[in-house]
Amino acid sequence: MKKLAILLLLMFNVQCSLFNCIANDGVYYTSGNVLMPLIETDIAAKKEILEITLGRDSFAYVTVDYTFYNNSDAKTVTMAFEAAAPYNAWAPFSREGIHPFIQDFTVLFNGQELQHRNAVIASPQPSPEGEGVPTDFTPLDLTQWKSYEELPDSIQPMDNLLVNPAMPDSFCSFAYAYYFDAPFQKGENRVRHTYRYKMSWGVGRDYEVSYTLTPVTRWANGQVDDFTLRIKSETDREIIMNDSLFLSAPFKLEGIGETYQLQSDYWGYSQCLFAPLLEGNVLEWHGTDFAPKENIRIEPLYLLKGGVRGFSNIGKVVVEKDGRESRYIADAGDNYFVEAQDYGLVPKTGARVEQREARKGQGFVCLKDDIRRANVRQEPSMKGKVLFTLDNPEGMLPEYYPCLDFVSHKEADGFYKWWYKVKVNGKIGYISEMIVFWDSIRL
């Protein structure tokens, strides 16, 4: 029996532009991936069923069922699972090679659980041409390399780097590796791979799930002959996902709601799919001869709506011929994808898009869900006279008040606070931005 090296890589697939956006503000734990051979001409990926579940506990649960076909004699294949080091999470460094945000890592090979071993390895950097460099799974000599916890502040690196103290300018990106030996028999072999990992997050988003698909093209057949993707959530979520990989067949949604194909100027989503992942819904795509040239990323819909509600006071509105207004979210071919009481499409013919801004005296404000009472003041200051008090009874639909301006005021503590100028029953006053939402339309 001969032994080949085939890699199951959990790759760090965030590009430089995303670093620029969230490197200082977000936490990146890890992404998903597939079985990836570096050199293999005998074993073909015949079938893959990939299931990703967004848990209510901030973990993503991944189950992948593969069917491989070995056209040669029986052989043992060494596989390795590469998990990128956490970035900006400042988690303890594991010299044992166990990723701090991956749990319940299991591999079943032809029904038998395989044992795995761990190591810390160097994470390759892209070539000058931007192409990926194959990973060297040789464990690092950790007597030569130190983590941020083991170094003085004067040479302390980021948490995804190691330093050689003998050469303080020598930095090394690293990853955690999980190795296991798979005894492939001639003919059909089945692999079931499961794990869960902490979902990434950042300013303006409370989760992000990235999954690397492209390595499947390195198996003998350069593709997976039969591919199924299933996405679920343990709690209600409205997701967007880049879907240019999946245009050859439609997505199916089992459950309540509809999916929409959208175009947006939001970074990374010139083409994307919207789907309501209500608890119990299953979003599924099935295709054949699947040879992906890009990867997927799952994020919340509100990124297309200007971020988390209350995080922005600028928004776009679709105005129809008859004056009806709805919140603009994205383009959808000959239509606008909008939100009013529900999501839907508005034909572009006869409609226009306007941008509304609180600073221009546009839009509306309403009390946040957990605020029961709020003061409206004569001036934009905590020392301003209270003109009247607004009530927001629990269980009732919120009242919307026209926004006339958005101003700041330096308080006695030296800090500036922002205030909305509002009109309530003909009276004008100011209310703190800390206790209200701004919206481009009255829902």
N, C-alpha and C positions, 0 to 999 in steps of 0.2 A: 504494500500500500504506500502511495506517495503522499506527501503533505504539501499543500499549497496554501498560500496566504490570500484570504478573501476577507474584505473588511466590511463590517457593518458600521457606518459612520453616522454619528449624530453631530452634524456640522454646524459651525457658527456661520450662518448664511446672511447676516446683516451686512449691507454694503456701506461704504463710506458715507454716502449721503444720509443714511439713517443715523450713523454715528453723530453727524453734525446736528441732527434734530434732537436726539434724546440722550446723548452720551452723558451729559451733565445732570439730567433730570430723571432718568429712568433706571430701571433695574432689568438686566437681561440675565435670565437663568440658563436656558438652553432651548434647543429646537428638536424637532423630530427628524427621523431619517429612515432609510430603507437598507436592506442588505446590499452591500456594494462590493463587488469583486474588483480588485486591481488588475489581475490577469486571470482570465478564465475562458476557456474555449469549449469545454465539455458540458458545463451545467447551464441550462436555460431556465429562465423565470417564466413558467407557464401561466401561473395565476397568482393574483395578490388581492386580498380583501383588507383594506385599511380602514380602521374605525377609530375616530377621535371623539372623545367625550369631554366637554367642558364641564368640570365638576363645580359644585357649589362651594367647595373647600379651597378654591383658587389653584387646584391642580388640574392638569390635562391628563386624561387617561388614554393610553394608546394600546391598541391590540392590532397586530398584523398577522394574518394567516397567508403563508406562501405555499405554493406548490412548485417545486423544482423538478427538472428532469435531467438526470445524469446519463449522458450518452456513452460514458466510458466505464471502465472497471471501478469497483468500490475504492474509495479514497477518503482520507481524513482531511478536512478543510479547517484550518485555523481561522476563526472569525474574530473580529474585534469591534466593539461598539465605542465610538469616540464621542465624548460629551464635552463641549466647550466649557472652559472655566467660567464661572459666574463673573459678570462685569458690573461694577458699581454696587455690588451687594455686600461686599466686605464680610463674606462668610469665612469661617475658619478653613485654612488650607489643609487638605487631607494628604499626608504623605503615603497613605495606603492606596491612594488612587480611587477613593469612593466619592463620587460627586455629591455635594451637600444637598442638592435639590432634586435628585433622582431617587425614587423609592420603588420597591416591589419589582425589581428587574428579574425577569424570568425568561428562559428559552426552553421550549419543548421541541425536541427533534424526533420525528416519527413516534411521538407519544411519550418519549423518555425525557425527563428533565436533565438538562446539561448543567454542570457546575461551571462557574466562571472564576477568573482571577482578575486582579486589578493592578493598574500601574499609572504613574504620571508620565506623560509623553510630551514632546515638543509639538506645538500646533503650527502647521506650515503656514507661511504667508503667501499671498498671491504673487505670481511672477510679475515683472514689469509690464507685461502685456495684459495683465489682469486675469490670467488663467489660474485655476487652482493647481496647487502642487500636491502630489500624492503624499499622504501622511507616512512618516517613519514611525512605526509602532515600537521601536526600541525604547525601553524605559529609560528615563533620565537618571543620571547619577545624582541623587539628591544630596550627596555629601558636598557637591559643588554648587548647588543652587539653593537659594533661600527665598521665602515668600515675604510679603509685606509685613507679616506679623513678626518675622525674625530679624528685621533690619532696623537700623536707626532711622529716625525721621528724615535725616539729611539725604538719604538715598532711597527712601521708601517709594516703591513703584505703585502703579495701580494694582488692583487685586487680581487681575488676570495675567500678571507678569511675574516672572521669577528673575532674580539677579544673582550673578556670580560675584560674591564679595571680593574675590581677588581682582576682579575687573569690574568696578562699579558701573561702568558704562555699557556693560554687557547684559542686555535684557533678552528674555526668552518668553514668548507666548506659550502657554501650556494648555493641555486638555487632560481629562481623565479617561482612561481606557478600560474596557471590560472585555476580557478574552475568553473564548470558549472553543472547544474542539468538536467539530460536527462530523460524524461518521457517515458520509454519503454512500448509499448503496447504488448499484446500477439500477437505472430506471427512476421511478417516481419517489420523491422524498418530500415530506411536509415539515414545515417549520412554523411554530406559533410563538410570537414574540410579544411580551407585554411589559409595560412599565408605566409609571406616572411621573410627571415632572411639574415643577412649579411654573405657572404661567408668568410670562414677563408682563411688566406694566410700565407706565410712564405718565408724564404730565399730559392730561387730556384723554387718557385711555386707562381703563382699569384691568384690561387683559390684552394679551397678544399671543397668538399661537402660530409659530412658524414650523413648517415641515418641509424637509428637503426630499424631493422626488427624483431628481435627475440621476443619481447614482445607479438606478435600476437599469439604465441603458448600458452598463458595463458588463452585464452578464452575456453569455454566449450569443443569445439571439438579439442583443441590442435593444430590448424592449421587454415589457411584460405582455404576454399574449392576451390575457384576460384580466382587466383591472376594475375593481369596485372601490369607490370611496364612500364612506358613511360618516356623517357628522351629526352629533347629538349634544344636548346640554341638559344638565340636571336642574337647571333653573332657567326661567324665561330670559332669552337674550335675542337681540336683533343684530345679526352679523352681516359683515361684508367680507368678500373673499375674491382675490384676483382670479378670474375664470377663463383667461384666454387659452389655457390648456384644454378646456373642456367644451369647446364650441362644436365639436363633431357630434355631440349628442346632448339632449336636454337633461337638466337636473330634475329629479322627482322629489317632491316634498310630501311625506306621509304625515298627515296631521292638519292643523289649522293654519290658514294663511296662504299667501302666494309668494313666489319668487319673481324677481325682476332683474334683467340685465341692464346695467347702468354704465354711463361714461361720466367721468368726473375729473376735475383738475386737481383733486387732492393727490398729494405725492404718492406714487406707487399704484394708483388705481385709475389709469386711463380707461380700463375695462374691468368691471367687477360684477359680482353677483350679490344681490341682497336676498336674505332669507330670514324669516322669523323662526328662530329656534325656540319655540315654546316647549315647556317640559312635556316630553312624550313625542315631540316631532322628530322625524328622521329625514335628513337631507341626504340624498343618494345620487351618485353618478356611476354609470357603467359604460365601459368602452373596451374595444379590442385593439390590438397592435399599438399599445400605449407606450410611446417613447418621449417622455417629457423633456423639454428643453429649458424649463424654468421650475420654480418651486411655488409653494402656496403660503399665504399668510392670512390668518383669520383675525379680524378685529371688530370692534363695535361700530354699528351704523352711525352713532352720533358723531364720529369723526367727520363724516360728510356734512353734518348739520352744524359744523362750527365748534365741535367739542362737547364736553359735558354741559348739560343745561345749567345756566348760571355762570358758565365759564367765559362766555362771550357776549358782547352787546352790539354785534354787527351780524346781520343775517339777510338772506335774499328771499324775496317774495315773488310768487307768480300771480300776476293780475290778469284776469280774463276779460273778454269784451264786456260782459255784463257787470264787471266790477268785483266779482267774487275773488277772494284772495286765499292763497294757501302757501305754506312754507316750501320753498324750493330746496330740494335735496341734491338732485343730479339730473343730467340729461339721460334720456332713454330713447335714442333714435329720433323719431319724428315727434316725440312727446317729452314733457317734463315729468320727472318723478317727484311727487309732492306729498305733503302731509297736511291734512286739515283735521277732520275728526278721525280719519284713517288714512292709510297710504293709498295712492292711486296715480293715474296718469292724466295729464292735461295736454291736449294737442298744442303744438307750438304755434300753429296757424291761428292768428287772432289773439294770442296771448303775449305778454311781455314779462321780463324779469327785472325787478327793481331791487336795489340794495338799500336796506334800512339800517340806521345807526342811532343809538341812544344819544350820542353827542349832537345830533342834528334834530333832536326833539321828535324822534320817530319810535314806533313800537309801543309795547305795553309792559307793565310789571305786575307781578302777583306775589303774594307772600309764599315763602317756602313751605313745604308740606308740614314741617314740624314746628312752624311758628304759629301760635294760636292768636296772639295779639301783637300789634306793632304801633308805635307812635309816629305820627306825621308832624314834622316840626316846621316852624316858621322860617328857619334858616338852616343851611346845610352844616349843622354842628350839633354835637351832643349837648351843648349848652343852649341850643335854640329852644324857644318856647314851644310847648306841645300844643298844636292846634286841635287835634282830635286823634282818636285811636281806632285802628282797623281791627276787625275780628275775622278770624279764619277758623270756623268751627270744624272740628274733626269729622271726616266722612262727607263733607260738603264739597262741591266743585268750587275751585278758587275764583275770586273776583279779579278781573283784569282792569288796570287803571292806565290811562294814556300817559306815556312818558314824554316829558317836555324838554328834558336836558339831563346831562350826566356830568357832575362837577365834583371837584375835590376841595377839601378844606383842611388846613393845618390845625390840629387839635392842641389842647393845652399840654399834652405829653410830648409834643414835637413831631408826632407822626401825622401823615396825611391820610384822611379817610375819604372814601368816595360816596356820593349821594345821588339818588335819582330825584329829579324834580317831577312831581306827578300832579295830576288833576283828579280830584275825587269829588263827585257831586257838585261840580262848579267851583270847588275850593282848591287852591294851589298850595303845595307844601313840599317838604323834602323827607325822603325816607332812606335809611342806610342800605347800601348795596349788600351788606352782610346778611340781610334777612329777606331779600326778595330775589326772584328770577326776572330776567329781562327776556322778552320774546319779540320776534319780528312781527307776529300777528297775534290776534286774540283767538285762542283755540276754544 
